[in-house]
């Protein structure tokens, strides 16, 4: 595991989410009130990209079957509309140094 630079702080505006590819992994990177968080971008249900969904406060909703995850903790907030019980998302450590953003992968 190592910290990899994914961009500048200004690339991640507050209240927005963005997909970033690092070492073959797709991460979802989100700025919540000035703090940057990252979870796996691939839904644990049927692998839809969470970055195509929508963000409300700290909860992302998957575009495919509306499962919800907390972007700070990766914890599932709601199961998909199809009713299966799904796993939480993996989280990734983020650090910001000199306005540069790094994730640990
Ligand atoms: S793929 Fe995300 S809820 Fe089904």
Backbone and ligand atoms as CSV (ligand in chain L), in Angstrom:
chain,resi,resn,atom,element,x,y,z
A,1,UNK,N,N,0.847,-1.192,0.000
A,1,UNK,CA,C,0.000,0.000,0.000
A,1,UNK,C,C,0.882,1.242,0.000
A,2,UNK,N,N,0.492,2.216,-0.793
A,2,UNK,CA,C,1.239,3.481,-0.815
A,2,UNK,C,C,0.269,4.606,-1.173
A,3,UNK,N,N,0.656,5.810,-0.797
A,3,UNK,CA,C,-0.165,6.962,-1.163
A,3,UNK,C,C,0.164,7.385,-2.588
A,4,UNK,N,N,-0.869,7.546,-3.400
A,4,UNK,CA,C,-0.712,7.922,-4.800
A,4,UNK,C,C,-1.447,9.248,-5.028
A,5,UNK,N,N,-0.777,10.177,-5.687
A,5,UNK,CA,C,-1.392,11.473,-5.954
A,5,UNK,C,C,-2.514,11.326,-6.986
A,6,UNK,N,N,-3.683,11.902,-6.673
A,6,UNK,CA,C,-4.803,11.810,-7.611
A,6,UNK,C,C,-5.228,13.180,-8.142
A,7,UNK,N,N,-4.580,14.229,-7.683
A,7,UNK,CA,C,-4.912,15.549,-8.225
A,7,UNK,C,C,-4.758,16.629,-7.187
A,8,UNK,N,N,-5.262,17.787,-7.540
A,8,UNK,CA,C,-5.213,18.932,-6.637
A,8,UNK,C,C,-6.530,19.044,-5.891
A,9,UNK,N,N,-6.468,19.665,-4.752
A,9,UNK,CA,C,-7.678,19.867,-3.954
A,9,UNK,C,C,-8.766,20.567,-4.783
A,10,UNK,N,N,-8.344,21.473,-5.641
A,10,UNK,CA,C,-9.305,22.220,-6.472
A,10,UNK,C,C,-9.985,21.328,-7.512
A,11,UNK,N,N,-9.448,20.121,-7.744
A,11,UNK,CA,C,-10.093,19.181,-8.677
A,11,UNK,C,C,-11.324,18.527,-8.051
A,12,UNK,N,N,-11.487,18.703,-6.726
A,12,UNK,CA,C,-12.566,18.021,-6.008
A,12,UNK,C,C,-13.415,19.043,-5.260
A,13,UNK,N,N,-14.301,19.728,-5.975
A,13,UNK,CA,C,-15.093,20.776,-5.339
A,13,UNK,C,C,-16.043,20.210,-4.271
A,14,UNK,N,N,-16.323,21.046,-3.298
A,14,UNK,CA,C,-17.172,20.653,-2.185
A,14,UNK,C,C,-18.547,20.179,-2.679
A,15,UNK,N,N,-19.012,19.071,-2.108
A,15,UNK,CA,C,-20.338,18.550,-2.432
A,15,UNK,C,C,-20.404,17.779,-3.739
A,16,UNK,N,N,-19.238,17.577,-4.368
A,16,UNK,CA,C,-19.208,16.851,-5.653
A,16,UNK,C,C,-18.489,15.523,-5.478
A,17,UNK,N,N,-18.783,14.593,-6.378
A,17,UNK,CA,C,-18.045,13.334,-6.385
A,17,UNK,C,C,-17.465,13.108,-7.772
A,18,UNK,N,N,-16.369,12.335,-7.777
A,18,UNK,CA,C,-15.635,12.114,-9.014
A,18,UNK,C,C,-15.027,10.724,-9.026
A,19,UNK,N,N,-15.016,10.123,-10.193
A,19,UNK,CA,C,-14.366,8.817,-10.338
A,19,UNK,C,C,-12.880,9.035,-10.631
A,20,UNK,N,N,-12.035,8.250,-9.958
A,20,UNK,CA,C,-10.594,8.325,-10.202
A,20,UNK,C,C,-10.069,6.903,-10.363
A,21,UNK,N,N,-9.218,6.677,-11.341
A,21,UNK,CA,C,-8.631,5.349,-11.510
A,21,UNK,C,C,-7.205,5.353,-10.998
A,22,UNK,N,N,-6.926,4.424,-10.086
A,22,UNK,CA,C,-5.596,4.313,-9.493
A,22,UNK,C,C,-5.210,2.847,-9.450
A,23,UNK,N,N,-4.069,2.518,-10.019
A,23,UNK,CA,C,-3.561,1.138,-9.981
A,23,UNK,C,C,-4.632,0.131,-10.378
A,24,UNK,N,N,-5.374,0.447,-11.420
A,24,UNK,CA,C,-6.380,-0.497,-11.918
A,24,UNK,C,C,-7.649,-0.556,-11.093
A,25,UNK,N,N,-7.730,0.273,-10.067
A,25,UNK,CA,C,-8.944,0.319,-9.238
A,25,UNK,C,C,-9.721,1.581,-9.548
A,26,UNK,N,N,-11.041,1.473,-9.503
A,26,UNK,CA,C,-11.894,2.652,-9.664
A,26,UNK,C,C,-12.339,3.131,-8.295
A,27,UNK,N,N,-11.979,4.360,-7.969
A,27,UNK,CA,C,-12.362,4.921,-6.679
A,27,UNK,C,C,-13.356,6.055,-6.867
A,28,UNK,N,N,-14.209,6.210,-5.885
A,28,UNK,CA,C,-15.091,7.366,-5.834
A,28,UNK,C,C,-14.477,8.340,-4.834
A,29,UNK,N,N,-14.261,9.566,-5.257
A,29,UNK,CA,C,-13.641,10.568,-4.388
A,29,UNK,C,C,-14.628,11.718,-4.203
A,30,UNK,N,N,-14.841,12.073,-2.940
A,30,UNK,CA,C,-15.904,13.020,-2.609
A,30,UNK,C,C,-15.381,14.072,-1.645
A,31,UNK,N,N,-15.814,15.295,-1.844
A,31,UNK,CA,C,-15.486,16.374,-0.923
A,31,UNK,C,C,-16.742,16.703,-0.107
A,32,UNK,N,N,-16.668,16.411,1.196
A,32,UNK,CA,C,-17.778,16.716,2.092
A,32,UNK,C,C,-17.309,17.805,3.053
A,33,UNK,N,N,-17.855,18.989,2.920
A,33,UNK,CA,C,-17.503,20.108,3.795
A,33,UNK,C,C,-15.995,20.336,3.877
A,34,UNK,N,N,-15.309,20.192,2.738
A,34,UNK,CA,C,-13.882,20.481,2.706
A,34,UNK,C,C,-12.986,19.303,3.028
A,35,UNK,N,N,-13.578,18.191,3.473
A,35,UNK,CA,C,-12.790,16.977,3.746
A,35,UNK,C,C,-12.966,16.011,2.581
A,36,UNK,N,N,-11.858,15.363,2.182
A,36,UNK,CA,C,-11.917,14.430,1.051
A,36,UNK,C,C,-12.021,12.991,1.567
A,37,UNK,N,N,-12.924,12.228,0.965
A,37,UNK,CA,C,-13.128,10.818,1.330
A,37,UNK,C,C,-13.100,9.984,0.064
A,38,UNK,N,N,-12.764,8.701,0.234
A,38,UNK,CA,C,-12.762,7.818,-0.931
A,38,UNK,C,C,-13.266,6.425,-0.565
A,39,UNK,N,N,-14.143,5.912,-1.408
A,39,UNK,CA,C,-14.603,4.522,-1.299
A,39,UNK,C,C,-14.493,3.897,-2.691
A,40,UNK,N,N,-14.641,2.575,-2.746
A,40,UNK,CA,C,-14.646,1.884,-4.036
A,40,UNK,C,C,-15.820,2.422,-4.871
A,41,UNK,N,N,-15.547,2.654,-6.163
A,41,UNK,CA,C,-16.601,3.219,-7.022
A,41,UNK,C,C,-17.580,2.164,-7.527
A,42,UNK,N,N,-17.220,0.898,-7.364
A,42,UNK,CA,C,-18.035,-0.174,-7.940
A,42,UNK,C,C,-19.029,-0.671,-6.900
A,43,UNK,N,N,-20.291,-0.586,-7.226
A,43,UNK,CA,C,-21.341,-1.001,-6.290
A,43,UNK,C,C,-21.168,-2.471,-5.926
A,44,UNK,N,N,-21.328,-2.791,-4.644
A,44,UNK,CA,C,-21.162,-4.177,-4.191
A,44,UNK,C,C,-22.351,-5.046,-4.596
A,45,UNK,N,N,-23.370,-4.439,-5.188
A,45,UNK,CA,C,-24.509,-5.230,-5.647
A,45,UNK,C,C,-24.208,-5.862,-6.998
A,46,UNK,N,N,-24.287,-5.088,-8.068
A,46,UNK,CA,C,-24.019,-5.650,-9.402
A,46,UNK,C,C,-23.045,-4.786,-10.207
A,47,UNK,N,N,-22.147,-4.145,-9.479
A,47,UNK,CA,C,-20.981,-3.497,-10.090
A,47,UNK,C,C,-21.265,-2.255,-10.928
A,48,UNK,N,N,-22.343,-1.579,-10.697
A,48,UNK,CA,C,-22.558,-0.299,-11.380
A,48,UNK,C,C,-21.630,0.760,-10.766
A,49,UNK,N,N,-21.227,1.768,-11.545
A,49,UNK,CA,C,-20.364,2.817,-11.008
A,49,UNK,C,C,-21.159,3.816,-10.163
A,50,UNK,N,N,-20.758,3.947,-8.913
A,50,UNK,CA,C,-21.472,4.866,-8.011
A,50,UNK,C,C,-21.323,6.315,-8.478
A,51,UNK,N,N,-20.247,6.602,-9.220
A,51,UNK,CA,C,-20.023,7.974,-9.701
A,51,UNK,C,C,-21.106,8.416,-10.686
A,52,UNK,N,N,-21.862,7.470,-11.237
A,52,UNK,CA,C,-22.994,7.828,-12.114
A,52,UNK,C,C,-24.279,8.022,-11.320
A,53,UNK,N,N,-24.203,7.805,-10.019
A,53,UNK,CA,C,-25.376,7.976,-9.163
A,53,UNK,C,C,-25.482,9.403,-8.673
A,54,UNK,N,N,-26.076,9.575,-7.512
A,54,UNK,CA,C,-26.179,10.941,-7.000
A,54,UNK,C,C,-25.853,10.993,-5.518
A,55,UNK,N,N,-25.387,12.166,-5.125
A,55,UNK,CA,C,-24.888,12.374,-3.773
A,55,UNK,C,C,-25.818,13.319,-3.034
A,56,UNK,N,N,-26.192,12.910,-1.827
A,56,UNK,CA,C,-26.945,13.832,-0.978
A,56,UNK,C,C,-26.293,13.804,0.396
A,57,UNK,N,N,-25.808,14.944,0.827
A,57,UNK,CA,C,-25.016,15.026,2.056
A,57,UNK,C,C,-23.865,14.026,1.957
A,58,UNK,N,N,-23.835,13.034,2.857
A,58,UNK,CA,C,-22.712,12.087,2.787
A,58,UNK,C,C,-23.146,10.711,2.297
A,59,UNK,N,N,-24.279,10.646,1.609
A,59,UNK,CA,C,-24.793,9.360,1.122
A,59,UNK,C,C,-24.854,9.361,-0.407
A,60,UNK,N,N,-24.232,8.320,-1.004
A,60,UNK,CA,C,-24.307,8.164,-2.454
A,60,UNK,C,C,-25.347,7.084,-2.763
A,61,UNK,N,N,-26.140,7.345,-3.802
A,61,UNK,CA,C,-27.157,6.385,-4.245
A,61,UNK,C,C,-26.729,5.799,-5.581
A,62,UNK,N,N,-26.690,4.480,-5.660
A,62,UNK,CA,C,-26.301,3.796,-6.896
A,62,UNK,C,C,-27.365,4.035,-7.976
A,63,UNK,N,N,-26.922,4.321,-9.223
A,63,UNK,CA,C,-27.885,4.617,-10.289
A,63,UNK,C,C,-28.686,3.388,-10.734
A,64,UNK,N,N,-28.189,2.205,-10.433
A,64,UNK,CA,C,-28.841,1.008,-11.012
A,64,UNK,C,C,-30.057,0.531,-10.214
A,65,UNK,N,N,-29.862,0.243,-8.922
A,65,UNK,CA,C,-30.997,-0.273,-8.131
A,65,UNK,C,C,-31.117,0.448,-6.802
A,66,UNK,N,N,-30.487,1.634,-6.732
A,66,UNK,CA,C,-30.707,2.576,-5.637
A,66,UNK,C,C,-30.181,2.153,-4.265
A,67,UNK,N,N,-29.211,1.241,-4.247
A,67,UNK,CA,C,-28.527,0.988,-2.970
A,67,UNK,C,C,-27.844,2.281,-2.539
A,68,UNK,N,N,-27.654,2.426,-1.225
A,68,UNK,CA,C,-27.022,3.646,-0.725
A,68,UNK,C,C,-25.867,3.312,0.212
A,69,UNK,N,N,-24.823,4.136,0.120
A,69,UNK,CA,C,-23.626,3.958,0.948
A,69,UNK,C,C,-23.214,5.304,1.526
A,70,UNK,N,N,-22.673,5.255,2.750
A,70,UNK,CA,C,-22.095,6.453,3.344
A,70,UNK,C,C,-20.686,6.618,2.780
A,71,UNK,N,N,-20.397,7.758,2.174
A,71,UNK,CA,C,-19.099,7.945,1.516
A,71,UNK,C,C,-17.958,8.188,2.517
A,72,UNK,N,N,-18.297,8.482,3.782
A,72,UNK,CA,C,-17.241,8.646,4.777
A,72,UNK,C,C,-16.809,7.301,5.329
A,73,UNK,N,N,-17.753,6.402,5.504
A,73,UNK,CA,C,-17.461,5.129,6.195
A,73,UNK,C,C,-17.517,3.923,5.271
A,74,UNK,N,N,-18.100,4.062,4.079
A,74,UNK,CA,C,-18.305,2.927,3.177
A,74,UNK,C,C,-19.481,2.046,3.576
A,75,UNK,N,N,-20.088,2.354,4.713
A,75,UNK,CA,C,-21.177,1.490,5.216
A,75,UNK,C,C,-22.416,1.610,4.337
A,76,UNK,N,N,-23.034,0.473,4.138
A,76,UNK,CA,C,-24.303,0.446,3.414
A,76,UNK,C,C,-25.358,1.164,4.246
A,77,UNK,N,N,-26.102,2.044,3.580
A,77,UNK,CA,C,-27.187,2.758,4.254
A,77,UNK,C,C,-28.523,2.133,3.872
A,78,UNK,N,N,-28.612,1.641,2.619
A,78,UNK,CA,C,-29.858,1.001,2.163
A,78,UNK,C,C,-29.512,-0.097,1.166
A,79,UNK,N,N,-30.215,-1.210,1.265
A,79,UNK,CA,C,-30.071,-2.297,0.297
A,79,UNK,C,C,-30.678,-1.870,-1.036
A,80,UNK,N,N,-30.299,-2.559,-2.140
A,80,UNK,CA,C,-30.906,-2.224,-3.437
A,80,UNK,C,C,-32.408,-2.497,-3.428
A,81,UNK,N,N,-33.065,-1.865,-4.385
A,81,UNK,CA,C,-34.524,-2.024,-4.483
A,81,UNK,C,C,-34.905,-3.474,-4.777
A,82,UNK,N,N,-33.942,-4.246,-5.282
A,82,UNK,CA,C,-34.202,-5.657,-5.582
A,82,UNK,C,C,-34.263,-6.515,-4.327
A,83,UNK,N,N,-33.830,-5.947,-3.190
A,83,UNK,CA,C,-34.049,-6.619,-1.915
A,83,UNK,C,C,-32.899,-7.449,-1.368
A,84,UNK,N,N,-31.835,-7.697,-2.173
A,84,UNK,CA,C,-30.718,-8.479,-1.627
A,84,UNK,C,C,-30.021,-7.709,-0.511
A,85,UNK,N,N,-29.386,-8.480,0.376
A,85,UNK,CA,C,-28.569,-7.879,1.427
A,85,UNK,C,C,-27.147,-7.774,0.889
A,86,UNK,N,N,-26.623,-6.560,0.771
A,86,UNK,CA,C,-25.318,-6.379,0.123
A,86,UNK,C,C,-24.253,-5.922,1.109
A,87,UNK,N,N,-23.002,-6.015,0.672
A,87,UNK,CA,C,-21.843,-5.675,1.500
A,87,UNK,C,C,-21.607,-4.164,1.531
A,88,UNK,N,N,-20.844,-3.747,2.546
A,88,UNK,CA,C,-20.358,-2.364,2.599
A,88,UNK,C,C,-19.312,-2.147,1.499
A,89,UNK,N,N,-18.988,-0.893,1.234
A,89,UNK,CA,C,-17.916,-0.566,0.290
A,89,UNK,C,C,-16.576,-0.465,1.023
A,90,UNK,N,N,-15.508,-0.801,0.321
A,90,UNK,CA,C,-14.164,-0.597,0.862
A,90,UNK,C,C,-13.878,0.902,0.925
A,91,UNK,N,N,-13.190,1.332,1.968
A,91,UNK,CA,C,-12.785,2.741,2.054
A,91,UNK,C,C,-11.276,2.847,1.802
A,92,UNK,N,N,-10.839,4.020,1.414
A,92,UNK,CA,C,-9.420,4.278,1.169
A,92,UNK,C,C,-9.010,5.516,1.941
A,93,UNK,N,N,-7.813,5.436,2.541
A,93,UNK,CA,C,-7.305,6.598,3.284
A,93,UNK,C,C,-6.934,7.691,2.310
A,94,UNK,N,N,-7.235,8.920,2.704
A,94,UNK,CA,C,-6.933,10.088,1.872
A,94,UNK,C,C,-6.073,11.045,2.700
A,95,UNK,N,N,-5.094,11.657,2.076
A,95,UNK,CA,C,-4.393,12.752,2.756
A,95,UNK,C,C,-4.219,13.910,1.777
A,96,UNK,N,N,-4.188,15.100,2.343
A,96,UNK,CA,C,-4.003,16.303,1.531
A,96,UNK,C,C,-2.747,17.001,2.030
A,97,UNK,N,N,-1.807,17.236,1.130
A,97,UNK,CA,C,-0.567,17.925,1.489
A,97,UNK,C,C,-0.299,18.996,0.446
A,98,UNK,N,N,-0.106,20.206,0.895
A,98,UNK,CA,C,0.182,21.330,-0.019
A,98,UNK,C,C,-0.830,21.400,-1.158
A,99,UNK,N,N,-2.098,21.221,-0.817
A,99,UNK,CA,C,-3.202,21.278,-1.790
A,99,UNK,C,C,-3.171,20.153,-2.817
A,100,UNK,N,N,-2.373,19.102,-2.550
A,100,UNK,CA,C,-2.390,17.924,-3.412
A,100,UNK,C,C,-3.086,16.790,-2.661
A,101,UNK,N,N,-3.870,16.006,-3.402
A,101,UNK,CA,C,-4.671,14.938,-2.792
A,101,UNK,C,C,-4.055,13.584,-3.123
A,102,UNK,N,N,-3.905,12.754,-2.086
A,102,UNK,CA,C,-3.328,11.414,-2.246
A,102,UNK,C,C,-4.302,10.394,-1.656
A,103,UNK,N,N,-4.379,9.215,-2.286
A,103,UNK,CA,C,-5.136,8.093,-1.691
A,103,UNK,C,C,-4.174,6.925,-1.493
A,104,UNK,N,N,-4.483,6.146,-0.459
A,104,UNK,CA,C,-3.655,4.963,-0.193
A,104,UNK,C,C,-4.274,3.753,-0.875
A,105,UNK,N,N,-3.533,3.180,-1.819
A,105,UNK,CA,C,-4.019,1.988,-2.532
A,105,UNK,C,C,-2.901,0.952,-2.601
L,1,LIG,S1,S,-25.691,-2.275,-8.910
L,1,LIG,FE1,FE,-25.825,-0.798,-7.351
L,1,LIG,S2,S,-27.769,-1.126,-6.503
L,1,LIG,FE2,FE,-27.609,-2.668,-8.015
